[in-house]
Amino acid sequence: MLTAITRAFRTPDLRKKLLFTLGIIALFRFGSVLPTPGVHTDNVRQCLAQATEGDAGNIYGMVQLFSGGALLKLSVFALGIMPYITASIILQLLTVVIPRLEALKKEGQAGTAKITQYTRYLTIGLAVLQSTAFVALARTGQLFPNCREQILLNEDPITIITMVIVMTAGTSVIMWLGELITDRGIGNGMSILIFTQVVAVFPSELMNIFRKSAWTFAAVLVVGVFMIAAVVFVEQAQRRIPVQYAKRMVGRRMYGGTSTYIPLKVNQAGIIPVIFASSLLYLPQLVTTLFANTQNPNPVVQWISQNLVTGDTPVYMITFFLLIVFFTYFYVSITFNPVEVADNMKKYGGFIPGIRPGRPTAEYLNYVLTRLTAPGALYLGLISMVPIVALAVAGASQNFPFGGTSILIMVGVGLDTVKQIESQLQQRNYEGFLK
């Protein structure tokens, strides 16, 4: 990996792309620490220090992760990339339900551009809702439950509307920066920004662990190295289904007769099931928050508060694990259609050796995919349980750095970016068979 990056910096055009990408990342991180107008920065800093020591830092864990720690600082880029991720997931699910979106998906590049435009509109709408909710929490003091300092300088409607507009505009700028990286830089822009936000919180979290215990810090590093190696191994693992294309005559030319394969990854769903499960488990916390001030609390609400709010209970752990397994199968089933793949193979004269084209091919692909998804789902569940188990058993930091979603994002985006750098190096340094 380091060799590929060194070679890329020695190539003038690739060096320009890498420097452009690093410049966008620096600008992006500047917006993550730039406070929104109307925020009392000194009080926010004090409340944030108390939240790090207490339990408040884990309340908005997923959004805080995808904002690179900018959410609780109420910065311009406080929402981070989370509205765009949510909008993309919603559009992917609606593509299966709404025939119009499914038809757009099959239209190729023009249809994809239209779906991307819908994603942008939905992202802005979600950004307005999320920014309004977080400003309201800051105004009522629920953003930092254990802190009594005043977060906002002024609570008049003009200040609140200004904060909502600035945060929503920050989300729009993030989308623009991601597209700039995709067009003029290296790698997928949105993935690079997500990677940046996840990595940005590592130094502070590791420093907090080191301050508490040097032995715990060393153990976390050892566990992190093993987890990274395991995630790299599983993310690269795939089952290759051989495909043979029969020879056919088109006019006077012979086509086909080639051999290829269908790569089925062990982790076909990526990190989407973890995001789904985490988002769904925020609902019990919302329910307990709504009914917290009632004089006669419902027994059901009490049971939810005791078992499904904090991650150190067996009920929470089992529910989280089962949700990840369920959403892994669900997401794979809507993103990979064996019948469609089999029909396309049959249309172009392709077949799997030993399997008849058409329905038998679809049944074989479904058979392989179902059994391949099982270890992938277990892998996602076990990796995501690491920070929860570390908190419950070992008493480690709540923001365990080498856990769940963060490690999956870092390894996945890192591998994809290095592959793109290597492919561009091969295109520029390919000498061919003749000199």
C-alpha positions as CSV (number, residue, x, y, z in Angstrom):
1,M,0.0,0.0,0.0
2,L,2.8,2.4,0.9
3,T,4.6,1.5,-2.2
4,A,1.6,2.4,-4.4
5,I,1.1,5.7,-2.6
6,T,4.8,6.6,-3.1
7,R,4.7,5.7,-6.7
8,A,1.5,7.8,-7.1
9,F,3.2,10.9,-5.7
10,R,6.0,10.4,-8.2
11,T,3.5,10.6,-11.1
12,P,2.6,14.2,-11.8
13,D,-1.1,13.9,-12.6
14,L,-1.7,11.4,-9.8
15,R,0.2,13.7,-7.4
16,K,-2.1,16.6,-8.4
17,K,-5.2,14.4,-7.7
18,L,-3.9,13.3,-4.3
19,L,-3.0,16.8,-3.2
20,F,-6.4,18.0,-4.4
21,T,-8.1,15.3,-2.3
22,L,-6.0,16.1,0.8
23,G,-6.9,19.8,0.3
24,I,-10.6,19.0,0.3
25,I,-10.2,16.8,3.4
26,A,-8.4,19.7,5.2
27,L,-11.3,22.1,4.2
28,F,-13.8,19.5,5.4
29,R,-12.1,19.1,8.8
30,F,-12.0,22.9,9.1
31,G,-15.8,23.1,8.7
32,S,-16.2,20.3,11.3
33,V,-14.6,22.6,14.0
34,L,-16.1,25.9,12.8
35,P,-18.9,26.7,15.3
36,T,-22.4,27.6,14.1
37,P,-23.5,31.2,14.7
38,G,-25.3,31.5,18.0
39,V,-23.4,28.8,19.9
40,H,-21.7,29.5,23.2
41,T,-18.4,27.7,22.3
42,D,-16.9,27.9,25.9
43,N,-19.9,26.3,27.4
44,V,-20.1,23.7,24.7
45,R,-16.4,22.8,25.4
46,Q,-17.2,22.3,29.1
47,C,-20.3,20.2,28.4
48,L,-18.4,18.1,25.9
49,A,-15.7,17.3,28.4
50,Q,-18.4,16.2,30.9
51,A,-20.1,14.1,28.2
52,T,-16.8,12.3,27.4
53,E,-16.5,11.3,31.1
54,G,-20.1,10.4,31.5
55,D,-22.7,8.5,29.5
56,A,-23.9,11.3,27.3
57,G,-21.3,10.7,24.6
58,N,-23.0,7.4,23.7
59,I,-26.5,8.8,23.1
60,Y,-26.1,9.8,19.5
61,G,-23.3,7.4,18.8
62,M,-24.0,6.7,15.1
63,V,-24.6,10.3,14.1
64,Q,-21.6,11.4,16.2
65,L,-19.4,8.8,14.5
66,F,-20.4,9.9,11.0
67,S,-19.9,13.6,11.9
68,G,-16.3,13.0,13.1
69,G,-17.1,14.4,16.6
70,A,-18.7,17.5,15.1
71,L,-22.2,16.9,16.2
72,L,-21.9,17.6,19.9
73,K,-19.7,20.7,19.0
74,L,-22.7,22.1,17.0
75,S,-20.3,23.1,14.2
76,V,-21.2,24.0,10.6
77,F,-20.7,20.4,9.5
78,A,-22.4,19.0,12.6
79,L,-24.7,16.7,10.7
80,G,-21.7,15.2,8.8
81,I,-22.5,12.7,6.1
82,M,-25.3,11.0,7.9
83,P,-28.2,12.6,6.1
84,Y,-26.7,11.6,2.7
85,I,-26.2,8.0,4.0
86,T,-29.8,7.8,5.2
87,A,-31.2,9.2,2.0
88,S,-29.1,6.8,-0.1
89,I,-30.4,3.8,2.0
90,I,-34.0,5.0,1.7
91,L,-33.7,5.4,-2.1
92,Q,-32.2,1.9,-2.4
93,L,-35.1,0.4,-0.5
94,L,-37.7,2.5,-2.5
95,T,-36.1,1.2,-5.7
96,V,-37.4,-2.2,-4.9
97,V,-40.9,-1.0,-3.9
98,I,-41.6,1.8,-6.5
99,P,-41.7,0.6,-10.1
100,R,-40.7,4.1,-11.4
101,L,-37.4,4.1,-9.5
102,E,-36.7,0.5,-10.6
103,A,-37.2,1.5,-14.2
104,L,-34.8,4.5,-13.7
105,K,-32.2,2.1,-12.2
106,K,-32.3,0.0,-15.4
107,E,-31.9,3.0,-17.7
108,G,-28.2,3.2,-17.1
109,Q,-26.3,6.4,-16.6
110,A,-29.3,8.7,-17.2
111,G,-31.4,6.8,-14.7
112,T,-28.6,6.8,-12.1
113,A,-28.2,10.5,-12.5
114,K,-31.9,11.0,-11.8
115,I,-31.8,8.8,-8.7
116,T,-28.8,10.8,-7.5
117,Q,-30.8,14.0,-7.9
118,Y,-33.6,12.5,-5.8
119,T,-31.0,11.5,-3.2
120,R,-29.8,15.1,-3.0
121,Y,-33.3,16.5,-2.5
122,L,-34.0,13.9,0.2
123,T,-30.7,14.7,1.9
124,I,-31.6,18.3,2.2
125,G,-35.0,17.4,3.7
126,L,-33.4,15.1,6.2
127,A,-30.8,17.7,7.0
128,V,-33.5,20.2,7.8
129,L,-35.3,17.8,10.1
130,Q,-32.1,16.6,11.9
131,S,-30.7,20.1,12.4
132,T,-34.0,21.3,13.8
133,A,-34.1,18.4,16.2
134,F,-30.5,18.9,17.4
135,V,-31.0,22.7,17.8
136,A,-34.1,22.0,19.8
137,L,-32.2,19.5,22.0
138,A,-29.5,22.1,22.6
139,R,-32.1,24.8,23.4
140,T,-33.9,22.6,26.0
141,G,-30.6,21.3,27.5
142,Q,-31.2,17.6,26.5
143,L,-28.2,17.5,24.1
144,F,-26.0,17.3,27.2
145,P,-28.2,15.9,30.0
146,N,-25.6,16.2,32.7
147,C,-24.5,19.7,31.8
148,R,-26.4,22.8,33.1
149,E,-24.5,25.4,31.0
150,Q,-26.4,27.5,28.5
151,I,-25.5,26.2,25.0
152,L,-27.1,28.9,22.8
153,L,-26.2,32.6,23.1
154,N,-29.7,33.6,22.3
155,E,-32.9,31.5,22.0
156,D,-34.9,33.8,19.8
157,P,-36.5,32.4,16.6
158,I,-34.1,34.2,14.3
159,T,-31.1,32.6,15.9
160,I,-32.6,29.1,15.8
161,I,-33.6,29.5,12.1
162,T,-30.1,30.8,11.3
163,M,-28.5,27.7,13.0
164,V,-30.8,25.4,11.1
165,I,-30.0,27.1,7.8
166,V,-26.3,27.0,8.4
167,M,-26.3,23.3,9.4
168,T,-28.4,22.4,6.3
169,A,-26.1,24.4,4.1
170,G,-23.2,22.6,5.6
171,T,-24.7,19.3,4.6
172,S,-25.1,20.6,1.0
173,V,-21.4,21.7,1.0
174,I,-20.4,18.3,2.2
175,M,-22.2,16.7,-0.8
176,W,-20.5,19.1,-3.1
177,L,-17.0,18.4,-1.7
178,G,-17.6,14.7,-2.1
179,E,-18.5,15.1,-5.7
180,L,-15.4,17.2,-6.3
181,I,-13.2,14.4,-4.9
182,T,-15.0,11.9,-7.1
183,D,-14.5,14.0,-10.3
184,R,-11.1,15.5,-9.7
185,G,-9.5,13.5,-6.9
186,I,-8.8,9.9,-6.0
187,G,-11.5,7.4,-4.9
188,N,-15.2,7.8,-4.1
189,G,-15.7,11.2,-2.6
190,M,-18.5,10.3,-0.1
191,S,-16.5,7.3,1.1
192,I,-13.4,9.3,1.6
193,L,-15.3,11.9,3.7
194,I,-16.8,9.1,5.8
195,F,-13.4,7.6,6.3
196,T,-12.1,11.1,7.3
197,Q,-14.8,11.6,9.9
198,V,-14.3,8.1,11.4
199,V,-10.5,8.5,11.6
200,A,-10.8,12.0,13.1
201,V,-12.0,10.8,16.4
202,F,-9.3,8.1,16.9
203,P,-6.6,10.3,18.4
204,S,-8.8,11.7,21.2
205,E,-10.3,8.3,22.0
206,L,-7.0,6.6,22.1
207,M,-5.6,9.4,24.3
208,N,-8.6,9.0,26.7
209,I,-7.9,5.3,27.0
210,F,-4.1,6.0,27.6
211,R,-4.9,8.5,30.4
212,K,-7.0,5.9,32.2
213,S,-4.6,2.9,31.9
214,A,-1.5,2.2,29.9
215,W,-2.2,-1.5,30.0
216,T,-5.7,-1.0,28.6
217,F,-4.2,1.2,25.9
218,A,-1.7,-1.6,24.9
219,A,-4.5,-4.2,25.0
220,V,-6.7,-2.0,22.7
221,L,-3.9,-1.6,20.2
222,V,-3.2,-5.4,20.1
223,V,-6.9,-6.2,19.7
224,G,-7.2,-3.5,17.0
225,V,-4.3,-5.0,15.0
226,F,-5.9,-8.4,15.1
227,M,-9.4,-7.0,14.2
228,I,-7.9,-5.0,11.2
229,A,-6.2,-8.2,9.9
230,A,-9.5,-10.2,10.3
231,V,-11.6,-7.6,8.6
232,V,-9.1,-7.3,5.7
233,F,-9.2,-11.1,5.3
234,V,-13.0,-11.3,5.3
235,E,-13.6,-8.2,3.1
236,Q,-11.2,-9.7,0.5
237,A,-12.8,-13.1,0.6
238,Q,-15.2,-14.0,-2.2
239,R,-16.7,-17.0,-3.9
240,R,-16.1,-17.0,-7.7
241,I,-18.9,-18.6,-9.7
242,P,-17.4,-19.7,-13.1
243,V,-19.3,-18.5,-16.2
244,Q,-18.7,-19.7,-19.7
245,Y,-20.0,-17.9,-22.8
246,A,-20.8,-20.0,-25.9
247,K,-19.5,-19.0,-29.3
248,R,-21.9,-17.3,-31.7
249,M,-21.8,-15.8,-35.1
250,V,-22.9,-12.2,-35.6
251,G,-22.6,-11.4,-39.3
252,R,-19.2,-12.6,-40.3
253,R,-17.6,-12.3,-36.9
254,M,-17.4,-14.9,-34.1
255,Y,-18.2,-13.7,-30.6
256,G,-18.1,-15.4,-27.2
257,G,-16.2,-18.4,-26.2
258,T,-14.7,-16.6,-23.2
259,S,-14.6,-17.6,-19.5
260,T,-15.2,-15.3,-16.6
261,Y,-16.7,-15.5,-13.1
262,I,-19.3,-13.9,-10.9
263,P,-17.6,-12.6,-7.7
264,L,-19.8,-13.1,-4.6
265,K,-18.3,-11.5,-1.5
266,V,-18.6,-13.1,1.9
267,N,-19.7,-9.6,3.2
268,Q,-22.0,-8.8,0.3
269,A,-24.0,-6.3,2.4
270,G,-21.2,-4.1,3.6
271,I,-21.9,-1.9,6.7
272,I,-25.5,-1.2,5.8
273,P,-27.0,-3.9,8.2
274,V,-25.0,-2.4,11.1
275,I,-26.4,1.1,10.4
276,F,-29.9,-0.3,10.1
277,A,-29.7,-2.2,13.4
278,S,-28.1,0.7,15.2
279,S,-30.7,3.2,13.9
280,L,-33.6,0.8,14.9
281,L,-32.2,0.4,18.5
282,Y,-32.4,4.2,18.9
283,L,-36.2,3.9,19.0
284,P,-36.4,2.4,22.5
285,Q,-34.2,5.3,23.8
286,L,-36.6,7.8,22.1
287,V,-39.6,6.1,23.8
288,T,-38.1,6.3,27.2
289,T,-37.2,9.9,26.7
290,L,-40.7,10.8,25.7
291,F,-42.2,9.0,28.8
292,A,-39.4,9.9,31.2
293,N,-41.4,12.7,33.0
294,T,-44.6,10.8,33.6
295,Q,-45.6,10.3,37.2
296,N,-46.8,6.7,36.7
297,P,-44.4,5.1,34.2
298,N,-45.7,2.2,32.2
299,P,-44.2,-1.2,33.1
300,V,-43.4,-1.8,29.4
301,V,-41.5,1.5,29.3
302,Q,-39.6,0.5,32.5
303,W,-38.6,-2.8,31.0
304,I,-37.4,-1.1,27.8
305,S,-35.4,1.4,29.8
306,Q,-33.7,-1.4,31.8
307,N,-33.0,-3.7,28.9
308,L,-32.9,-1.9,25.5
309,V,-31.4,1.5,26.2
310,T,-27.8,0.7,27.4
311,G,-25.6,-1.7,25.6
312,D,-24.4,-3.6,28.8
313,T,-27.5,-5.8,29.1
314,P,-27.9,-9.3,27.6
315,V,-31.2,-8.4,26.0
316,Y,-29.7,-5.5,24.1
317,M,-26.7,-7.6,22.9
318,I,-28.9,-10.4,21.6
319,T,-31.3,-8.1,20.0
320,F,-28.5,-6.1,18.3
321,F,-26.9,-9.3,17.0
322,L,-30.1,-10.8,15.6
323,L,-31.1,-7.5,13.9
324,I,-27.7,-7.4,12.1
325,V,-28.2,-11.0,10.9
326,F,-31.7,-10.2,9.8
327,F,-30.8,-7.0,7.9
328,T,-27.8,-8.7,6.3
329,Y,-30.1,-11.3,4.6
330,F,-32.7,-8.6,3.9
331,Y,-30.3,-6.2,2.2
332,V,-28.5,-8.9,0.2
333,S,-31.9,-10.1,-1.1
334,I,-32.8,-6.7,-2.4
335,T,-29.5,-5.8,-3.9
336,F,-28.6,-9.1,-5.6
337,N,-31.4,-10.7,-7.7
338,P,-30.4,-14.2,-8.8
339,V,-33.3,-14.4,-11.4
340,E,-32.2,-11.2,-13.1
341,V,-28.6,-12.3,-13.2
342,A,-29.6,-15.7,-14.6
343,D,-31.8,-14.0,-17.3
344,N,-28.9,-11.7,-18.3
345,M,-26.5,-14.6,-18.6
346,K,-29.0,-16.6,-20.7
347,K,-29.6,-13.5,-22.9
348,Y,-25.9,-13.2,-23.8
349,G,-25.3,-16.9,-24.1
350,G,-23.6,-17.5,-20.8
351,F,-24.0,-20.5,-18.5
352,I,-22.4,-22.0,-15.4
353,P,-20.6,-25.2,-16.2
354,G,-22.8,-28.1,-15.1
355,I,-25.9,-25.9,-14.5
356,R,-28.6,-25.4,-17.1
357,P,-29.4,-21.8,-18.1
358,G,-32.6,-20.1,-16.8
359,R,-34.3,-21.2,-13.6
360,P,-31.7,-23.8,-12.5
361,T,-29.0,-21.2,-12.7
362,A,-31.1,-18.8,-10.6
363,E,-31.8,-21.5,-8.0
364,Y,-28.1,-22.4,-7.9
365,L,-27.1,-18.7,-7.4
366,N,-29.7,-18.3,-4.7
367,Y,-28.4,-21.5,-3.0
368,V,-24.8,-20.3,-3.0
369,L,-25.7,-16.8,-1.9
370,T,-27.9,-17.9,1.0
371,R,-25.1,-20.1,2.4
372,L,-22.4,-17.5,1.7
373,T,-24.4,-14.8,3.5
374,A,-24.5,-16.8,6.8
375,P,-20.8,-16.4,7.6
376,G,-21.0,-12.8,6.4
377,A,-23.9,-12.0,8.8
378,L,-22.1,-13.7,11.7
379,Y,-19.0,-11.8,10.9
380,L,-20.8,-8.4,10.9
381,G,-22.6,-9.3,14.2
382,L,-19.4,-10.4,16.0
383,I,-17.4,-7.3,14.8
384,S,-20.2,-5.0,15.8
385,M,-20.4,-6.6,19.3
386,V,-16.8,-5.9,20.1
387,P,-17.3,-2.4,21.6
388,I,-20.4,-3.5,23.5
389,V,-18.7,-6.5,25.0
390,A,-15.6,-4.5,25.8
391,L,-17.7,-2.0,27.6
392,A,-19.8,-4.6,29.5
393,V,-17.0,-7.1,30.4
394,A,-13.7,-5.3,30.4
395,G,-14.9,-1.8,31.4
396,A,-13.2,-0.2,28.4
397,S,-14.0,3.2,27.0
398,Q,-17.5,3.7,25.6
399,N,-16.1,5.1,22.4
400,F,-14.0,1.9,21.8
401,P,-12.0,2.9,18.7
402,F,-11.5,-0.4,17.0
403,G,-15.1,-1.5,17.0
404,G,-18.0,-2.3,14.7
405,T,-18.8,0.3,12.1
406,S,-15.6,2.3,12.4
407,I,-13.3,-0.5,11.6
408,L,-15.5,-1.7,8.7
409,I,-15.5,1.8,7.2
410,M,-11.8,2.3,7.6
411,V,-10.7,-1.0,6.1
412,G,-13.3,-1.0,3.3
413,V,-12.6,2.6,2.1
414,G,-8.9,2.1,2.5
415,L,-8.8,-1.0,0.4
416,D,-11.0,0.5,-2.3
417,T,-8.9,3.7,-2.5
418,V,-5.6,1.8,-2.8
419,K,-7.1,-0.4,-5.5
420,Q,-8.1,2.7,-7.5
421,I,-4.6,4.2,-7.1
422,E,-3.0,0.9,-8.2
423,S,-5.3,0.7,-11.3
424,Q,-4.5,4.2,-12.3
425,L,-0.8,3.5,-11.9
426,Q,-1.1,0.4,-14.1
427,Q,-2.8,2.5,-16.8
428,R,0.0,5.1,-16.8
429,N,2.9,2.7,-16.5
430,Y,1.7,-0.1,-18.9
431,E,4.3,-0.7,-21.5
432,G,2.4,-3.3,-23.6
433,F,4.0,-6.2,-25.4
434,L,6.0,-4.1,-27.8
435,K,8.5,-1.4,-26.8
